[in-house]
């Protein structure tokens, strides 16, 4: 013991950590905050540490390349000792972390802990929620299976709708016009370096602010928050009714954190890891891909919304929600904290919980954008092939084999999410058709990596034949002008 004491004193003399650690451990908290309602923040921190440890272990084996990612996950599942269990712990830890952070934010809101002087603590919490969701989404992409491919395709289509900067954001996200190896490398960097680094920084700042400003007291009815007097009243409360965080309050946090870790381990052992499912192939979508549970509500909403409302909802809705969350402590920074006297706050939380739960449940039944068996129901109608050239008929075969009718209807048969193609040649020029097929856009994924140049040429030729007999295909007037000016003039012309 004497040797250990001497070693400890040697390190403390140089690091000077004993005093700040003692201050953290012994900082006073109101006695009534040692409640089971206050354990979610420490549980979220514990799960985050679990994610860091399991993520480092997985990164030792995982290969972030389009050709090896799927195989490396298969090796973790079947060849590496306990590899499947570490993957399962990491996957279920992600699910638990999202749920715990959401519950923690709801508890903070109901207990009025966003009010003065903890406005910045709340804003940092909002940013932590967004980063947690970003970690969850990027982690799903790294599985690089069918669900990951289509989930990323949907995410890219959402980003592409942002005015002005949308195409640049998609290119930055994907590392090019299509989902390929560069895409996986970028998401690996995001998931392993960028977002965890930001999370560590913001979590540290969040914990520091909790220590400096104190843990929110139990919201007693009638105890009003006033900027002029709150801090004096809070310090008086911690002196008269306070208790040291350790050991008075910490045991409940430790017990709940241990329970959460055991629940994650139980789910990992019983249910196993998430995927990977089939290797990513944009031409095979019978897998009915769905996102992980934290995005299922959005999946269901987009499936059920009319196509005309998708873009306004995706571009305006999230921005308004984030702005509202950030402005909340400034709009409601004083007044009553107790949920018993804030019925609007209680109804808001209940409405949000019921809405998210309902849409998450509906996602199990809601149809995804494409109809999975639409193309196989009937062949391309004869009237669209009669009188066509050999190249156009070859394009019709590509159109059929690549299952374009999962999303697009032709002759009143096929999918309903994408626009009907009966008169597509009237809407898009030759160059626009090529660009749409190769680079995608809107809800359509890019197919440039899955079609040979000959297949692309044939498919575009077939699409150019899809126009009413009374209408000519769309033409690029500027291009026609350039071509006409480039033709040599006859000798008789001046």
C-alpha positions in Angstrom: 0.0 0.0 0.0 2.9 2.4 0.8 4.4 1.7 -2.6 1.1 2.3 -4.3 0.7 5.5 -2.4 4.1 6.7 -3.3 3.5 6.0 -7.0 0.2 7.8 -6.8 1.8 10.8 -5.2 4.6 10.8 -7.8 2.0 10.9 -10.7 -0.2 13.5 -9.0 2.7 15.8 -8.3 3.3 15.9 -12.0 -0.2 15.7 -13.4 -2.1 17.5 -10.7 -5.2 15.4 -11.3 -6.2 14.5 -7.7 -7.8 17.9 -6.9 -10.0 18.1 -10.1 -11.0 14.4 -9.7 -11.9 15.0 -6.1 -14.0 18.1 -7.1 -15.9 16.1 -9.7 -16.6 13.1 -7.3 -17.6 15.2 -4.4 -19.5 18.0 -6.1 -22.8 18.6 -4.3 -26.1 17.7 -5.9 -29.6 18.3 -4.6 -30.7 15.2 -2.7 -33.9 14.7 -4.6 -32.0 14.5 -7.9 -30.6 11.1 -6.9 -33.6 9.6 -8.7 -34.0 6.9 -11.4 -35.2 9.7 -13.7 -31.7 11.2 -13.8 -29.8 8.1 -14.9 -30.2 8.3 -18.7 -27.3 10.8 -19.2 -24.7 8.6 -17.6 -26.2 5.5 -19.4 -25.8 7.3 -22.7 -22.1 8.1 -21.8 -21.5 4.4 -20.9 -23.0 3.1 -24.1 -20.9 5.6 -26.1 -17.7 4.3 -24.4 -18.9 0.7 -25.3 -19.3 1.9 -29.0 -15.7 3.3 -28.9 -14.2 0.0 -27.6 -16.2 -2.3 -29.9 -15.6 0.0 -32.9 -11.9 -0.1 -32.4 -12.0 -3.9 -32.3 -14.0 -4.1 -35.5 -11.8 -1.6 -37.2 -8.9 -4.0 -36.8 -10.6 -6.5 -39.2 -13.0 -4.4 -41.3 -11.7 -3.5 -44.8 -13.3 -0.2 -46.1 -13.3 -1.1 -49.8 -16.2 -1.9 -52.1 -14.7 -5.3 -52.9 -13.8 -6.4 -49.4 -16.2 -4.8 -47.0 -18.9 -7.4 -47.4 -16.4 -10.2 -47.2 -14.7 -8.8 -44.1 -18.0 -8.7 -42.3 -18.7 -12.3 -43.3 -15.3 -13.2 -41.9 -16.1 -11.4 -38.6 -19.4 -13.3 -38.4 -18.0 -16.8 -39.2 -14.2 -16.9 -38.9 -13.0 -14.6 -36.2 -13.5 -15.8 -32.6 -16.4 -13.8 -31.0 -16.4 -11.6 -34.1 -20.1 -12.0 -34.5 -20.6 -11.1 -30.8 -18.5 -7.9 -31.0 -20.5 -6.9 -34.2 -23.7 -7.6 -32.4 -22.7 -5.6 -29.4 -21.7 -2.7 -31.6 -25.0 -2.8 -33.6 -27.3 -3.2 -30.6 -25.2 -0.6 -28.7 -26.0 1.9 -31.5 -29.8 1.1 -31.2 -29.7 1.5 -27.4 -27.7 4.7 -27.6 -30.2 6.4 -30.0 -33.1 5.3 -27.7 -31.4 6.4 -24.5 -30.4 9.8 -26.0 -34.0 10.4 -27.1 -35.4 9.4 -23.7 -32.8 11.6 -22.0 -33.8 14.7 -24.1 -37.5 14.0 -23.4 -36.7 13.8 -19.6 -34.7 17.0 -19.7 -37.5 18.8 -21.5 -40.2 17.6 -19.1 -38.1 18.5 -16.1 -37.4 22.0 -17.4 -33.6 21.4 -17.4 -33.3 23.4 -20.7 -34.2 26.6 -18.9 -31.8 29.3 -17.6 -28.8 28.9 -17.1 -28.6 25.6 -19.0 -29.5 26.9 -22.5 -26.1 26.0 -24.0 -26.2 22.6 -22.3 -29.5 21.9 -24.1 -28.2 23.1 -27.5 -25.1 20.9 -27.2 -27.5 18.0 -26.4 -29.4 18.7 -29.6 -26.1 18.6 -31.5 -25.2 15.3 -29.8 -28.5 13.8 -30.9 -27.9 14.8 -34.5 -24.3 13.3 -34.3 -25.7 10.1 -32.8 -28.1 9.7 -35.7 -25.2 10.5 -38.1 -23.2 7.7 -36.4 -26.1 5.3 -36.7 -26.6 6.1 -40.4 -23.0 5.9 -41.4 -22.6 2.6 -39.5 -25.4 1.1 -41.5 -23.7 2.2 -44.7 -20.5 0.4 -43.7 -22.4 -2.9 -43.8 -22.4 -2.3 -47.5 -25.2 -4.8 -48.2 -28.5 -4.4 -50.0 -30.1 -2.4 -47.2 -27.0 -0.2 -46.9 -26.9 0.5 -50.6 -30.5 1.4 -50.9 -30.4 3.4 -47.6 -27.5 5.4 -48.9 -29.3 5.8 -52.3 -32.3 7.3 -50.5 -30.0 9.5 -48.3 -28.3 10.8 -51.4 -31.6 11.4 -53.2 -32.7 13.5 -50.2 -29.5 15.5 -50.2 -29.7 16.1 -54.0 -32.9 18.0 -53.5 -31.3 20.8 -51.5 -31.4 23.9 -53.7 -28.1 25.1 -55.3 -25.7 23.0 -53.2 -27.5 19.7 -53.5 -25.4 18.2 -56.4 -22.2 19.3 -54.6 -23.3 17.7 -51.4 -24.1 14.4 -53.1 -20.7 14.4 -54.8 -19.0 15.2 -51.5 -21.0 12.4 -49.9 -20.5 9.7 -52.5 -17.0 10.8 -53.7 -18.3 10.9 -57.3 -21.6 10.5 -59.2 -22.2 6.9 -58.1 -22.0 4.7 -55.0 -18.6 3.0 -55.2 -15.4 2.4 -53.3 -14.8 6.1 -52.7 -18.2 6.3 -51.0 -17.3 3.6 -48.5 -13.9 5.2 -47.7 -15.6 8.5 -47.0 -18.2 7.0 -44.7 -15.6 5.0 -43.0 -13.7 8.2 -42.2 -16.9 9.8 -41.0 -17.9 6.9 -38.8 -14.4 6.1 -37.3 -12.7 9.5 -37.1 -14.8 12.6 -37.8 -18.1 12.0 -36.0 -16.5 10.1 -33.0 -14.0 13.0 -32.6 -16.8 15.5 -32.6 -18.8 13.4 -30.2 -15.9 13.1 -27.7 -15.4 16.9 -27.8 -19.1 17.7 -27.4 -19.7 15.0 -24.7 -16.7 16.4 -22.8 -18.1 19.9 -23.0 -21.6 18.7 -22.1 -20.3 16.9 -19.0 -18.2 19.9 -18.0 -21.2 22.2 -18.2 -23.3 19.8 -16.1 -20.5 19.9 -13.5 -20.1 23.7 -13.6 -23.8 24.6 -13.7 -25.0 21.7 -11.5 -27.5 19.0 -12.0 -31.0 20.2 -12.5 -33.0 20.1 -9.2 -36.2 18.2 -8.9 -38.9 20.3 -10.6 -41.2 21.2 -7.7 -44.5 22.8 -8.6 -44.5 26.5 -7.8 -40.7 26.8 -7.9 -40.3 29.4 -10.6 -37.1 30.0 -12.6 -36.1 33.7 -12.7 -32.8 34.8 -14.2 -32.1 37.3 -11.5 -32.4 34.9 -8.6 -32.1 31.3 -9.9 -28.3 30.7 -9.4 -28.4 32.1 -5.9 -31.4 29.9 -5.0 -29.7 26.8 -6.6 -26.5 27.2 -4.6 -28.4 27.8 -1.4 -30.4 24.6 -2.2 -27.2 22.5 -2.7 -25.8 23.8 0.6 -28.9 23.1 2.6 -30.2 19.9 0.9 -27.1 18.8 -1.1 -25.1 15.6 -0.9 -21.9 14.6 -2.6 -22.4 12.9 -6.0 -20.2 10.0 -4.8 -21.4 7.9 -3.2 -24.9 9.3 -2.6 -26.1 9.6 -6.2 -23.6 7.6 -8.3 -24.8 4.1 -7.3 -28.1 4.4 -9.2 -26.2 5.6 -12.3 -23.8 2.7 -12.0 -26.6 0.2 -11.5 -28.6 1.4 -14.5 -25.5 1.6 -16.7 -24.7 -2.0 -15.8 -28.3 -3.0 -16.5 -28.1 -1.4 -20.0 -24.8 -3.1 -20.7 -26.3 -6.5 -19.8 -29.4 -5.8 -21.9 -27.2 -5.0 -24.9 -25.2 -8.2 -24.3 -28.4 -10.2 -24.0 -29.8 -8.8 -27.3 -26.4 -9.3 -29.0 -26.3 -13.0 -27.8 -29.9 -13.8 -28.6 -30.5 -11.8 -31.8 -27.0 -11.7 -33.2 -25.5 -9.0 -35.4 -27.2 -6.9 -38.1 -26.5 -8.3 -41.5 -24.9 -8.2 -43.8 -27.6 -9.3 -46.2 -26.9 -9.9 -49.9 -24.1 -8.1 -51.6 -25.0 -4.6 -52.9 -26.5 -4.7 -56.4 -28.7 -1.8 -57.6 -30.4 -4.0 -60.2 -31.8 -6.5 -57.6 -34.1 -4.9 -55.1 -36.4 -7.8 -54.2 -34.7 -7.6 -50.7 -37.3 -5.0 -49.7 -34.6 -2.9 -48.0 -35.5 -1.0 -44.8 -33.4 1.2 -42.6 -32.7 0.5 -38.9 -35.4 1.2 -36.5 -34.5 4.9 -35.7 -35.2 5.8 -39.3 -38.2 3.6 -39.9 -40.7 6.4 -39.1 -39.1 8.4 -41.9 -39.2 5.4 -44.2 -43.0 5.0 -43.6 -43.7 8.6 -44.0 -41.9 8.9 -47.4 -43.7 5.7 -48.5 -47.1 7.1 -47.7 -46.6 10.8 -48.7 -47.7 11.8 -52.2 -44.6 12.3 -54.4 -45.3 16.0 -54.7 -45.0 16.5 -51.0 -41.8 14.6 -50.5 -39.3 17.4 -51.4 -41.1 20.2 -49.3 -41.3 17.8 -46.3 -37.7 16.7 -46.5 -36.2 20.2 -47.0 -38.4 22.2 -44.7 -39.5 19.8 -42.0 -36.0 18.9 -40.5 -34.8 22.5 -40.7 -37.9 23.8 -38.7 -37.5 21.0 -36.1 -33.8 21.7 -35.5 -34.4 25.5 -35.3 -37.3 24.9 -32.9 -35.1 22.7 -30.6 -32.3 25.2 -30.6 -34.6 28.2 -29.9 -36.6 26.3 -27.2 -34.5 27.4 -24.2 -34.6 31.1 -25.4 -38.3 31.0 -25.9 -39.0 29.2 -22.7 -36.0 30.1 -20.5 -37.9 31.1 -17.4 -41.0 30.1 -15.5 -42.4 26.8 -14.2 -40.3 23.6 -14.5 -42.6 21.0 -13.1 -44.4 18.9 -15.8 -47.4 18.9 -13.5 -48.0 22.6 -14.4 -46.8 22.4 -18.0 -49.6 20.4 -19.8 -48.5 21.6 -23.2 -45.0 20.1 -22.7 -46.5 16.8 -21.6 -48.9 16.7 -24.6 -46.0 17.6 -26.9 -43.9 14.7 -25.7 -46.8 12.3 -25.9 -47.8 13.4 -29.4 -44.2 13.0 -30.7 -43.8 9.6 -29.0 -47.2 8.3 -30.4 -46.4 9.7 -33.9 -43.0 8.2 -34.1 -44.3 4.9 -32.6 -47.2 4.8 -35.1 -45.0 5.5 -38.1 -42.4 3.0 -37.0 -45.1 0.4 -36.7 -46.6 1.3 -40.1 -43.1 0.9 -41.6 -43.6 -2.9 -41.1 -46.5 -2.7 -43.5 -46.0 0.4 -45.6 -45.0 -0.3 -49.2 -41.6 0.9 -50.2 -41.3 3.2 -53.3 -40.8 0.5 -55.9 -43.1 -2.4 -56.4 -40.8 -5.4 -56.1 -42.6 -7.6 -58.6 -43.8 -4.9 -61.0 -41.5 -5.6 -63.9 -42.1 -9.4 -63.9 -45.9 -9.0 -64.1 -46.0 -8.3 -67.8 -43.5 -7.8 -70.6 -43.0 -4.5 -72.3 -46.2 -3.9 -74.3 -45.8 -4.7 -78.0 -46.8 -1.2 -79.1 -43.6 0.2 -77.6 -41.5 -2.3 -79.6 -43.3 -2.4 -82.9 -41.5 -0.6 -85.6 -38.4 0.0 -83.5 -34.8 -0.5 -84.6 -32.6 -3.3 -83.5 -30.8 -0.9 -81.1 -34.1 0.2 -79.6 -35.3 -3.4 -79.1 -32.0 -4.2 -77.4 -32.7 -1.2 -75.1 -36.1 -2.6 -74.3 -34.4 -5.8 -73.2 -32.1 -3.9 -71.0 -35.0 -2.0 -69.6 -36.7 -5.2 -68.7 -33.7 -7.1 -67.3 -32.6 -4.2 -65.2 -36.0 -4.0 -63.6 -36.6 -0.4 -64.4 -40.4 -1.0 -64.0 -40.0 -1.5 -60.3 -40.1 2.3 -60.0 -41.5 3.4 -63.4 -44.7 2.5 -65.1 -45.0 1.9 -68.8 -48.4 1.3 -70.4 -50.1 1.6 -67.0 -48.1 -1.2 -65.5 -45.2 -1.0 -63.2 -44.1 1.0 -60.2 -45.6 4.3 -59.2 -42.8 6.1 -57.3 -40.8 7.3 -60.3 -42.4 9.2 -63.2 -44.2 7.3 -65.9 -42.1 6.7 -69.0 -44.8 6.7 -71.7 -43.7 10.1 -72.9 -40.2 10.5 -71.3 -38.6 11.4 -74.6 -40.8 14.6 -74.6 -39.5 15.7 -71.2 -35.8 14.9 -71.5 -33.3 15.4 -74.3 -30.8 12.8 -75.4 -28.1 14.2 -73.1 -30.4 14.5 -70.2 -31.5 10.9 -70.5 -27.9 9.7 -70.5 -27.1 11.9 -67.5 -30.2 10.6 -65.6 -29.3 7.0 -66.2 -25.7 7.3 -65.4 -25.8 9.7 -62.5 -29.3 9.3 -61.1 -31.1 12.1 -59.3 -34.1 12.6 -57.2 -35.3 9.2 -56.0 -33.4 7.4 -58.8 -30.0 5.8 -57.9 -27.1 6.1 -60.3 -26.7 3.2 -62.7 -23.4 4.2 -64.3 -21.5 1.6 -62.5 -23.9 -1.2 -63.4 -24.5 -0.6 -67.1 -21.9 -1.1 -69.8 -21.6 1.7 -72.4 -23.4 -0.5 -75.0 -26.3 -1.1 -72.5 -26.5 2.6 -71.7 -26.6 3.5 -75.4 -29.3 0.9 -76.2 -31.4 1.9 -73.1 -31.3 5.6 -74.0 -32.2 4.7 -77.6 -35.3 2.9 -76.4 -36.2 5.7 -74.0 -36.0 8.2 -76.9 -38.6 6.2 -78.7 -41.1 6.7 -75.9 -43.2 9.6 -77.0 -46.7 10.1 -78.4 -47.0 9.8 -82.2 -48.2 13.4 -82.4 -45.2 14.8 -80.5 -41.6 14.9 -81.4 -38.8 14.0 -78.9 -37.3 16.8 -76.9 -34.3 18.5 -78.5 -31.5 20.7 -77.2 -31.9 23.9 -79.2 -28.5 25.2 -78.4 -26.9 21.9 -79.5 -28.8 21.9 -82.8 -27.7 25.5 -83.4 -24.0 24.5 -82.8 -24.4 21.5 -85.1 -26.0 23.6 -87.9 -23.3 26.2 -87.7 -20.6 23.6 -87.8 -21.9 22.2 -91.1 -19.9 23.4 -94.2 -21.9 25.8 -96.5 -22.5 24.9 -100.1 -20.5 26.7 -102.8 -23.6 28.6 -104.0 -24.2 30.2 -100.6 -22.6 33.6 -100.1 
